[in-house]
Amino acid sequence: MESFFYDTPVAGIIFLLTIVTSLYAFSNPQVYGKFMLHPYSVSRGERVYSIFTSGLIHKDWSHLFFNMFSYYMFAFTLERQIGSVKFAILYIASLALSDMSTIIKHKDHFWYNSLGASGAISAIVFSYILFFPDASFYLMFIPIPINSVVFGILYLVYSAYASKQSSNINHDAHFFGALAGIIITIIFNPGVLNHFFTQLLN
């Protein structure tokens, strides 16, 4: 744990802060009311802060576990790759950008709320893919490795499809978070595209 804060301080702080805040919210319902993203209010200039605080809380234990497991798998390696400042900007900017479509889509739906760090985590995953396109992912219950690029394509296609279905999961945040991660990574590291395609061809 000490090495996390020494080598990857931003990823470590976000990791611990998200877990602690989520656990606190489980036993304090009022935290949900204050922290959840409420598109109706945000679109009217109120509770704008919830764009960021909504990423610090999760619906339940399983939601928190899967998000933090995904974060743990990719975030620390990515911060070592791009540096702490760029990692912080990538995470915070993607968290906000991933919610923009949700705010627009649900701006007139008073009872709609959204929470979780999925958008920012999607950004981390896809930024990681740009740097490590030859990496493999192991999905739960599937014993064979899936190439990261194939995984990324399937993820985007599924998120785009699922966002049009009736669901309590904010797939829009997954999709736009992934796109934000790709775009921000390319802006910070223009050479990553050449690296990405070189690795694919090899």
MODELLER restraints for C-alpha pairs under 7 A, 6 or more apart:
rsr = mdl.restraints
at = mdl.atoms
rsr.add(forms.Gaussian(group=physical.xy_distance, feature=features.Distance(at['CA:4:A'], at['CA:12:A']), mean=5.65, stdev=0.5))
rsr.add(forms.Gaussian(group=physical.xy_distance, feature=features.Distance(at['CA:5:A'], at['CA:12:A']), mean=5.61, stdev=0.5))
rsr.add(forms.Gaussian(group=physical.xy_distance, feature=features.Distance(at['CA:8:A'], at['CA:76:A']), mean=6.07, stdev=0.5))
rsr.add(forms.Gaussian(group=physical.xy_distance, feature=features.Distance(at['CA:8:A'], at['CA:79:A']), mean=6.05, stdev=0.5))
rsr.add(forms.Gaussian(group=physical.xy_distance, feature=features.Distance(at['CA:8:A'], at['CA:80:A']), mean=6.50, stdev=0.5))
rsr.add(forms.Gaussian(group=physical.xy_distance, feature=features.Distance(at['CA:8:A'], at['CA:84:A']), mean=6.71, stdev=0.5))
rsr.add(forms.Gaussian(group=physical.xy_distance, feature=features.Distance(at['CA:10:A'], at['CA:84:A']), mean=6.01, stdev=0.5))
rsr.add(forms.Gaussian(group=physical.xy_distance, feature=features.Distance(at['CA:10:A'], at['CA:88:A']), mean=6.36, stdev=0.5))
rsr.add(forms.Gaussian(group=physical.xy_distance, feature=features.Distance(at['CA:11:A'], at['CA:75:A']), mean=6.12, stdev=0.5))
rsr.add(forms.Gaussian(group=physical.xy_distance, feature=features.Distance(at['CA:11:A'], at['CA:76:A']), mean=5.89, stdev=0.5))
rsr.add(forms.Gaussian(group=physical.xy_distance, feature=features.Distance(at['CA:11:A'], at['CA:79:A']), mean=6.88, stdev=0.5))
rsr.add(forms.Gaussian(group=physical.xy_distance, feature=features.Distance(at['CA:18:A'], at['CA:56:A']), mean=4.68, stdev=0.5))
rsr.add(forms.Gaussian(group=physical.xy_distance, feature=features.Distance(at['CA:18:A'], at['CA:57:A']), mean=6.62, stdev=0.5))
rsr.add(forms.Gaussian(group=physical.xy_distance, feature=features.Distance(at['CA:21:A'], at['CA:56:A']), mean=6.04, stdev=0.5))
rsr.add(forms.Gaussian(group=physical.xy_distance, feature=features.Distance(at['CA:21:A'], at['CA:57:A']), mean=6.14, stdev=0.5))
rsr.add(forms.Gaussian(group=physical.xy_distance, feature=features.Distance(at['CA:22:A'], at['CA:56:A']), mean=6.26, stdev=0.5))
rsr.add(forms.Gaussian(group=physical.xy_distance, feature=features.Distance(at['CA:22:A'], at['CA:57:A']), mean=4.32, stdev=0.5))
rsr.add(forms.Gaussian(group=physical.xy_distance, feature=features.Distance(at['CA:22:A'], at['CA:58:A']), mean=5.66, stdev=0.5))
rsr.add(forms.Gaussian(group=physical.xy_distance, feature=features.Distance(at['CA:25:A'], at['CA:31:A']), mean=5.44, stdev=0.5))
rsr.add(forms.Gaussian(group=physical.xy_distance, feature=features.Distance(at['CA:25:A'], at['CA:32:A']), mean=6.40, stdev=0.5))
rsr.add(forms.Gaussian(group=physical.xy_distance, feature=features.Distance(at['CA:25:A'], at['CA:57:A']), mean=6.78, stdev=0.5))
rsr.add(forms.Gaussian(group=physical.xy_distance, feature=features.Distance(at['CA:35:A'], at['CA:50:A']), mean=5.42, stdev=0.5))
rsr.add(forms.Gaussian(group=physical.xy_distance, feature=features.Distance(at['CA:35:A'], at['CA:53:A']), mean=5.07, stdev=0.5))
rsr.add(forms.Gaussian(group=physical.xy_distance, feature=features.Distance(at['CA:35:A'], at['CA:54:A']), mean=5.19, stdev=0.5))
rsr.add(forms.Gaussian(group=physical.xy_distance, feature=features.Distance(at['CA:36:A'], at['CA:50:A']), mean=5.89, stdev=0.5))
rsr.add(forms.Gaussian(group=physical.xy_distance, feature=features.Distance(at['CA:36:A'], at['CA:53:A']), mean=6.88, stdev=0.5))
rsr.add(forms.Gaussian(group=physical.xy_distance, feature=features.Distance(at['CA:36:A'], at['CA:54:A']), mean=4.61, stdev=0.5))
rsr.add(forms.Gaussian(group=physical.xy_distance, feature=features.Distance(at['CA:36:A'], at['CA:113:A']), mean=6.25, stdev=0.5))
rsr.add(forms.Gaussian(group=physical.xy_distance, feature=features.Distance(at['CA:36:A'], at['CA:114:A']), mean=5.89, stdev=0.5))
rsr.add(forms.Gaussian(group=physical.xy_distance, feature=features.Distance(at['CA:36:A'], at['CA:115:A']), mean=5.36, stdev=0.5))
rsr.add(forms.Gaussian(group=physical.xy_distance, feature=features.Distance(at['CA:37:A'], at['CA:50:A']), mean=4.88, stdev=0.5))
rsr.add(forms.Gaussian(group=physical.xy_distance, feature=features.Distance(at['CA:37:A'], at['CA:51:A']), mean=5.71, stdev=0.5))
rsr.add(forms.Gaussian(group=physical.xy_distance, feature=features.Distance(at['CA:37:A'], at['CA:54:A']), mean=5.34, stdev=0.5))
rsr.add(forms.Gaussian(group=physical.xy_distance, feature=features.Distance(at['CA:37:A'], at['CA:113:A']), mean=5.53, stdev=0.5))
rsr.add(forms.Gaussian(group=physical.xy_distance, feature=features.Distance(at['CA:37:A'], at['CA:114:A']), mean=5.06, stdev=0.5))
rsr.add(forms.Gaussian(group=physical.xy_distance, feature=features.Distance(at['CA:37:A'], at['CA:115:A']), mean=6.09, stdev=0.5))
rsr.add(forms.Gaussian(group=physical.xy_distance, feature=features.Distance(at['CA:38:A'], at['CA:112:A']), mean=6.57, stdev=0.5))
rsr.add(forms.Gaussian(group=physical.xy_distance, feature=features.Distance(at['CA:38:A'], at['CA:113:A']), mean=4.91, stdev=0.5))
rsr.add(forms.Gaussian(group=physical.xy_distance, feature=features.Distance(at['CA:38:A'], at['CA:114:A']), mean=6.77, stdev=0.5))
rsr.add(forms.Gaussian(group=physical.xy_distance, feature=features.Distance(at['CA:39:A'], at['CA:103:A']), mean=4.41, stdev=0.5))
rsr.add(forms.Gaussian(group=physical.xy_distance, feature=features.Distance(at['CA:39:A'], at['CA:106:A']), mean=5.84, stdev=0.5))
rsr.add(forms.Gaussian(group=physical.xy_distance, feature=features.Distance(at['CA:39:A'], at['CA:107:A']), mean=5.04, stdev=0.5))
rsr.add(forms.Gaussian(group=physical.xy_distance, feature=features.Distance(at['CA:39:A'], at['CA:113:A']), mean=6.98, stdev=0.5))
rsr.add(forms.Gaussian(group=physical.xy_distance, feature=features.Distance(at['CA:40:A'], at['CA:106:A']), mean=6.69, stdev=0.5))
rsr.add(forms.Gaussian(group=physical.xy_distance, feature=features.Distance(at['CA:40:A'], at['CA:107:A']), mean=4.42, stdev=0.5))
rsr.add(forms.Gaussian(group=physical.xy_distance, feature=features.Distance(at['CA:40:A'], at['CA:108:A']), mean=5.61, stdev=0.5))
rsr.add(forms.Gaussian(group=physical.xy_distance, feature=features.Distance(at['CA:40:A'], at['CA:109:A']), mean=6.07, stdev=0.5))
rsr.add(forms.Gaussian(group=physical.xy_distance, feature=features.Distance(at['CA:40:A'], at['CA:110:A']), mean=5.39, stdev=0.5))
rsr.add(forms.Gaussian(group=physical.xy_distance, feature=features.Distance(at['CA:41:A'], at['CA:47:A']), mean=6.17, stdev=0.5))
rsr.add(forms.Gaussian(group=physical.xy_distance, feature=features.Distance(at['CA:42:A'], at['CA:48:A']), mean=5.03, stdev=0.5))
rsr.add(forms.Gaussian(group=physical.xy_distance, feature=features.Distance(at['CA:43:A'], at['CA:103:A']), mean=6.54, stdev=0.5))
rsr.add(forms.Gaussian(group=physical.xy_distance, feature=features.Distance(at['CA:43:A'], at['CA:107:A']), mean=5.79, stdev=0.5))
rsr.add(forms.Gaussian(group=physical.xy_distance, feature=features.Distance(at['CA:51:A'], at['CA:96:A']), mean=5.79, stdev=0.5))
rsr.add(forms.Gaussian(group=physical.xy_distance, feature=features.Distance(at['CA:51:A'], at['CA:99:A']), mean=6.88, stdev=0.5))
rsr.add(forms.Gaussian(group=physical.xy_distance, feature=features.Distance(at['CA:52:A'], at['CA:95:A']), mean=6.69, stdev=0.5))
rsr.add(forms.Gaussian(group=physical.xy_distance, feature=features.Distance(at['CA:52:A'], at['CA:96:A']), mean=6.48, stdev=0.5))
rsr.add(forms.Gaussian(group=physical.xy_distance, feature=features.Distance(at['CA:54:A'], at['CA:115:A']), mean=4.71, stdev=0.5))
rsr.add(forms.Gaussian(group=physical.xy_distance, feature=features.Distance(at['CA:54:A'], at['CA:116:A']), mean=5.84, stdev=0.5))
rsr.add(forms.Gaussian(group=physical.xy_distance, feature=features.Distance(at['CA:55:A'], at['CA:115:A']), mean=6.09, stdev=0.5))
rsr.add(forms.Gaussian(group=physical.xy_distance, feature=features.Distance(at['CA:55:A'], at['CA:116:A']), mean=4.56, stdev=0.5))
rsr.add(forms.Gaussian(group=physical.xy_distance, feature=features.Distance(at['CA:55:A'], at['CA:117:A']), mean=4.12, stdev=0.5))
rsr.add(forms.Gaussian(group=physical.xy_distance, feature=features.Distance(at['CA:56:A'], at['CA:116:A']), mean=6.51, stdev=0.5))
rsr.add(forms.Gaussian(group=physical.xy_distance, feature=features.Distance(at['CA:56:A'], at['CA:117:A']), mean=6.63, stdev=0.5))
rsr.add(forms.Gaussian(group=physical.xy_distance, feature=features.Distance(at['CA:57:A'], at['CA:115:A']), mean=6.30, stdev=0.5))
rsr.add(forms.Gaussian(group=physical.xy_distance, feature=features.Distance(at['CA:57:A'], at['CA:116:A']), mean=5.54, stdev=0.5))
rsr.add(forms.Gaussian(group=physical.xy_distance, feature=features.Distance(at['CA:58:A'], at['CA:64:A']), mean=5.55, stdev=0.5))
rsr.add(forms.Gaussian(group=physical.xy_distance, feature=features.Distance(at['CA:58:A'], at['CA:115:A']), mean=6.01, stdev=0.5))
rsr.add(forms.Gaussian(group=physical.xy_distance, feature=features.Distance(at['CA:58:A'], at['CA:116:A']), mean=4.85, stdev=0.5))
rsr.add(forms.Gaussian(group=physical.xy_distance, feature=features.Distance(at['CA:67:A'], at['CA:118:A']), mean=6.45, stdev=0.5))
rsr.add(forms.Gaussian(group=physical.xy_distance, feature=features.Distance(at['CA:71:A'], at['CA:121:A']), mean=5.97, stdev=0.5))
rsr.add(forms.Gaussian(group=physical.xy_distance, feature=features.Distance(at['CA:74:A'], at['CA:124:A']), mean=6.79, stdev=0.5))
rsr.add(forms.Gaussian(group=physical.xy_distance, feature=features.Distance(at['CA:74:A'], at['CA:125:A']), mean=6.23, stdev=0.5))
rsr.add(forms.Gaussian(group=physical.xy_distance, feature=features.Distance(at['CA:74:A'], at['CA:128:A']), mean=6.70, stdev=0.5))
rsr.add(forms.Gaussian(group=physical.xy_distance, feature=features.Distance(at['CA:75:A'], at['CA:124:A']), mean=6.30, stdev=0.5))
rsr.add(forms.Gaussian(group=physical.xy_distance, feature=features.Distance(at['CA:78:A'], at['CA:128:A']), mean=6.01, stdev=0.5))
rsr.add(forms.Gaussian(group=physical.xy_distance, feature=features.Distance(at['CA:79:A'], at['CA:87:A']), mean=5.51, stdev=0.5))
rsr.add(forms.Gaussian(group=physical.xy_distance, feature=features.Distance(at['CA:90:A'], at['CA:181:A']), mean=6.70, stdev=0.5))
rsr.add(forms.Gaussian(group=physical.xy_distance, feature=features.Distance(at['CA:90:A'], at['CA:184:A']), mean=6.51, stdev=0.5))
rsr.add(forms.Gaussian(group=physical.xy_distance, feature=features.Distance(at['CA:91:A'], at['CA:120:A']), mean=5.40, stdev=0.5))
rsr.add(forms.Gaussian(group=physical.xy_distance, feature=features.Distance(at['CA:94:A'], at['CA:119:A']), mean=6.70, stdev=0.5))
rsr.add(forms.Gaussian(group=physical.xy_distance, feature=features.Distance(at['CA:94:A'], at['CA:120:A']), mean=5.09, stdev=0.5))
rsr.add(forms.Gaussian(group=physical.xy_distance, feature=features.Distance(at['CA:94:A'], at['CA:123:A']), mean=6.27, stdev=0.5))
rsr.add(forms.Gaussian(group=physical.xy_distance, feature=features.Distance(at['CA:94:A'], at['CA:177:A']), mean=5.57, stdev=0.5))
rsr.add(forms.Gaussian(group=physical.xy_distance, feature=features.Distance(at['CA:94:A'], at['CA:180:A']), mean=5.53, stdev=0.5))
rsr.add(forms.Gaussian(group=physical.xy_distance, feature=features.Distance(at['CA:94:A'], at['CA:181:A']), mean=6.28, stdev=0.5))
rsr.add(forms.Gaussian(group=physical.xy_distance, feature=features.Distance(at['CA:95:A'], at['CA:119:A']), mean=5.60, stdev=0.5))
rsr.add(forms.Gaussian(group=physical.xy_distance, feature=features.Distance(at['CA:95:A'], at['CA:120:A']), mean=4.48, stdev=0.5))
rsr.add(forms.Gaussian(group=physical.xy_distance, feature=features.Distance(at['CA:95:A'], at['CA:177:A']), mean=6.88, stdev=0.5))
rsr.add(forms.Gaussian(group=physical.xy_distance, feature=features.Distance(at['CA:97:A'], at['CA:177:A']), mean=6.73, stdev=0.5))
rsr.add(forms.Gaussian(group=physical.xy_distance, feature=features.Distance(at['CA:97:A'], at['CA:180:A']), mean=6.71, stdev=0.5))
rsr.add(forms.Gaussian(group=physical.xy_distance, feature=features.Distance(at['CA:98:A'], at['CA:119:A']), mean=5.24, stdev=0.5))
rsr.add(forms.Gaussian(group=physical.xy_distance, feature=features.Distance(at['CA:98:A'], at['CA:173:A']), mean=4.63, stdev=0.5))
rsr.add(forms.Gaussian(group=physical.xy_distance, feature=features.Distance(at['CA:98:A'], at['CA:176:A']), mean=4.83, stdev=0.5))
rsr.add(forms.Gaussian(group=physical.xy_distance, feature=features.Distance(at['CA:98:A'], at['CA:177:A']), mean=4.35, stdev=0.5))
rsr.add(forms.Gaussian(group=physical.xy_distance, feature=features.Distance(at['CA:99:A'], at['CA:173:A']), mean=5.70, stdev=0.5))
rsr.add(forms.Gaussian(group=physical.xy_distance, feature=features.Distance(at['CA:101:A'], at['CA:172:A']), mean=6.86, stdev=0.5))
rsr.add(forms.Gaussian(group=physical.xy_distance, feature=features.Distance(at['CA:102:A'], at['CA:172:A']), mean=6.60, stdev=0.5))
rsr.add(forms.Gaussian(group=physical.xy_distance, feature=features.Distance(at['CA:106:A'], at['CA:112:A']), mean=6.92, stdev=0.5))
rsr.add(forms.Gaussian(group=physical.xy_distance, feature=features.Distance(at['CA:118:A'], at['CA:173:A']), mean=6.82, stdev=0.5))
rsr.add(forms.Gaussian(group=physical.xy_distance, feature=features.Distance(at['CA:118:A'], at['CA:174:A']), mean=5.97, stdev=0.5))
rsr.add(forms.Gaussian(group=physical.xy_distance, feature=features.Distance(at['CA:119:A'], at['CA:173:A']), mean=4.70, stdev=0.5))
rsr.add(forms.Gaussian(group=physical.xy_distance, feature=features.Distance(at['CA:119:A'], at['CA:174:A']), mean=4.77, stdev=0.5))
rsr.add(forms.Gaussian(group=physical.xy_distance, feature=features.Distance(at['CA:119:A'], at['CA:177:A']), mean=4.27, stdev=0.5))
rsr.add(forms.Gaussian(group=physical.xy_distance, feature=features.Distance(at['CA:120:A'], at['CA:177:A']), mean=5.72, stdev=0.5))
rsr.add(forms.Gaussian(group=physical.xy_distance, feature=features.Distance(at['CA:122:A'], at['CA:174:A']), mean=5.77, stdev=0.5))
rsr.add(forms.Gaussian(group=physical.xy_distance, feature=features.Distance(at['CA:122:A'], at['CA:177:A']), mean=5.44, stdev=0.5))
rsr.add(forms.Gaussian(group=physical.xy_distance, feature=features.Distance(at['CA:122:A'], at['CA:178:A']), mean=4.81, stdev=0.5))
rsr.add(forms.Gaussian(group=physical.xy_distance, feature=features.Distance(at['CA:123:A'], at['CA:177:A']), mean=4.98, stdev=0.5))
rsr.add(forms.Gaussian(group=physical.xy_distance, feature=features.Distance(at['CA:123:A'], at['CA:178:A']), mean=4.36, stdev=0.5))
rsr.add(forms.Gaussian(group=physical.xy_distance, feature=features.Distance(at['CA:123:A'], at['CA:179:A']), mean=6.98, stdev=0.5))
rsr.add(forms.Gaussian(group=physical.xy_distance, feature=features.Distance(at['CA:123:A'], at['CA:180:A']), mean=6.15, stdev=0.5))
rsr.add(forms.Gaussian(group=physical.xy_distance, feature=features.Distance(at['CA:123:A'], at['CA:181:A']), mean=3.78, stdev=0.5))
rsr.add(forms.Gaussian(group=physical.xy_distance, feature=features.Distance(at['CA:123:A'], at['CA:182:A']), mean=6.89, stdev=0.5))
rsr.add(forms.Gaussian(group=physical.xy_distance, feature=features.Distance(at['CA:124:A'], at['CA:181:A']), mean=6.25, stdev=0.5))
rsr.add(forms.Gaussian(group=physical.xy_distance, feature=features.Distance(at['CA:126:A'], at['CA:152:A']), mean=6.96, stdev=0.5))
rsr.add(forms.Gaussian(group=physical.xy_distance, feature=features.Distance(at['CA:126:A'], at['CA:178:A']), mean=5.76, stdev=0.5))
rsr.add(forms.Gaussian(group=physical.xy_distance, feature=features.Distance(at['CA:126:A'], at['CA:181:A']), mean=6.03, stdev=0.5))
rsr.add(forms.Gaussian(group=physical.xy_distance, feature=features.Distance(at['CA:126:A'], at['CA:182:A']), mean=6.04, stdev=0.5))
rsr.add(forms.Gaussian(group=physical.xy_distance, feature=features.Distance(at['CA:127:A'], at['CA:181:A']), mean=5.45, stdev=0.5))
rsr.add(forms.Gaussian(group=physical.xy_distance, feature=features.Distance(at['CA:127:A'], at['CA:182:A']), mean=5.56, stdev=0.5))
rsr.add(forms.Gaussian(group=physical.xy_distance, feature=features.Distance(at['CA:127:A'], at['CA:185:A']), mean=5.96, stdev=0.5))
rsr.add(forms.Gaussian(group=physical.xy_distance, feature=features.Distance(at['CA:129:A'], at['CA:148:A']), mean=6.04, stdev=0.5))
rsr.add(forms.Gaussian(group=physical.xy_distance, feature=features.Distance(at['CA:129:A'], at['CA:149:A']), mean=6.69, stdev=0.5))
rsr.add(forms.Gaussian(group=physical.xy_distance, feature=features.Distance(at['CA:130:A'], at['CA:192:A']), mean=6.59, stdev=0.5))
rsr.add(forms.Gaussian(group=physical.xy_distance, feature=features.Distance(at['CA:130:A'], at['CA:196:A']), mean=5.57, stdev=0.5))
rsr.add(forms.Gaussian(group=physical.xy_distance, feature=features.Distance(at['CA:131:A'], at['CA:192:A']), mean=6.55, stdev=0.5))
rsr.add(forms.Gaussian(group=physical.xy_distance, feature=features.Distance(at['CA:131:A'], at['CA:196:A']), mean=6.34, stdev=0.5))
rsr.add(forms.Gaussian(group=physical.xy_distance, feature=features.Distance(at['CA:133:A'], at['CA:148:A']), mean=5.70, stdev=0.5))
rsr.add(forms.Gaussian(group=physical.xy_distance, feature=features.Distance(at['CA:133:A'], at['CA:149:A']), mean=5.84, stdev=0.5))
rsr.add(forms.Gaussian(group=physical.xy_distance, feature=features.Distance(at['CA:133:A'], at['CA:196:A']), mean=6.26, stdev=0.5))
rsr.add(forms.Gaussian(group=physical.xy_distance, feature=features.Distance(at['CA:133:A'], at['CA:199:A']), mean=6.64, stdev=0.5))
rsr.add(forms.Gaussian(group=physical.xy_distance, feature=features.Distance(at['CA:133:A'], at['CA:200:A']), mean=6.65, stdev=0.5))
rsr.add(forms.Gaussian(group=physical.xy_distance, feature=features.Distance(at['CA:134:A'], at['CA:147:A']), mean=6.57, stdev=0.5))
rsr.add(forms.Gaussian(group=physical.xy_distance, feature=features.Distance(at['CA:134:A'], at['CA:148:A']), mean=6.56, stdev=0.5))
rsr.add(forms.Gaussian(group=physical.xy_distance, feature=features.Distance(at['CA:134:A'], at['CA:199:A']), mean=6.73, stdev=0.5))
rsr.add(forms.Gaussian(group=physical.xy_distance, feature=features.Distance(at['CA:134:A'], at['CA:200:A']), mean=6.89, stdev=0.5))
rsr.add(forms.Gaussian(group=physical.xy_distance, feature=features.Distance(at['CA:135:A'], at['CA:147:A']), mean=6.10, stdev=0.5))
rsr.add(forms.Gaussian(group=physical.xy_distance, feature=features.Distance(at['CA:135:A'], at['CA:148:A']), mean=5.53, stdev=0.5))
rsr.add(forms.Gaussian(group=physical.xy_distance, feature=features.Distance(at['CA:136:A'], at['CA:145:A']), mean=5.58, stdev=0.5))
rsr.add(forms.Gaussian(group=physical.xy_distance, feature=features.Distance(at['CA:136:A'], at['CA:146:A']), mean=5.23, stdev=0.5))
rsr.add(forms.Gaussian(group=physical.xy_distance, feature=features.Distance(at['CA:136:A'], at['CA:147:A']), mean=4.42, stdev=0.5))
rsr.add(forms.Gaussian(group=physical.xy_distance, feature=features.Distance(at['CA:136:A'], at['CA:148:A']), mean=5.20, stdev=0.5))
rsr.add(forms.Gaussian(group=physical.xy_distance, feature=features.Distance(at['CA:137:A'], at['CA:145:A']), mean=5.50, stdev=0.5))
rsr.add(forms.Gaussian(group=physical.xy_distance, feature=features.Distance(at['CA:137:A'], at['CA:146:A']), mean=5.03, stdev=0.5))
rsr.add(forms.Gaussian(group=physical.xy_distance, feature=features.Distance(at['CA:137:A'], at['CA:147:A']), mean=6.21, stdev=0.5))
rsr.add(forms.Gaussian(group=physical.xy_distance, feature=features.Distance(at['CA:137:A'], at['CA:148:A']), mean=6.06, stdev=0.5))
rsr.add(forms.Gaussian(group=physical.xy_distance, feature=features.Distance(at['CA:138:A'], at['CA:144:A']), mean=6.61, stdev=0.5))
rsr.add(forms.Gaussian(group=physical.xy_distance, feature=features.Distance(at['CA:138:A'], at['CA:145:A']), mean=5.02, stdev=0.5))
rsr.add(forms.Gaussian(group=physical.xy_distance, feature=features.Distance(at['CA:138:A'], at['CA:146:A']), mean=6.29, stdev=0.5))
rsr.add(forms.Gaussian(group=physical.xy_distance, feature=features.Distance(at['CA:156:A'], at['CA:175:A']), mean=5.86, stdev=0.5))
rsr.add(forms.Gaussian(group=physical.xy_distance, feature=features.Distance(at['CA:159:A'], at['CA:171:A']), mean=5.30, stdev=0.5))
rsr.add(forms.Gaussian(group=physical.xy_distance, feature=features.Distance(at['CA:159:A'], at['CA:172:A']), mean=6.86, stdev=0.5))
rsr.add(forms.Gaussian(group=physical.xy_distance, feature=features.Distance(at['CA:159:A'], at['CA:174:A']), mean=6.54, stdev=0.5))
rsr.add(forms.Gaussian(group=physical.xy_distance, feature=features.Distance(at['CA:159:A'], at['CA:175:A']), mean=5.55, stdev=0.5))
rsr.add(forms.Gaussian(group=physical.xy_distance, feature=features.Distance(at['CA:160:A'], at['CA:175:A']), mean=6.46, stdev=0.5))
rsr.add(forms.Gaussian(group=physical.xy_distance, feature=features.Distance(at['CA:162:A'], at['CA:171:A']), mean=6.30, stdev=0.5))
rsr.add(forms.Gaussian(group=physical.xy_distance, feature=features.Distance(at['CA:163:A'], at['CA:171:A']), mean=4.97, stdev=0.5))
rsr.add(forms.Gaussian(group=physical.xy_distance, feature=features.Distance(at['CA:163:A'], at['CA:172:A']), mean=5.50, stdev=0.5))
rsr.add(forms.Gaussian(group=physical.xy_distance, feature=features.Distance(at['CA:186:A'], at['CA:192:A']), mean=6.40, stdev=0.5))
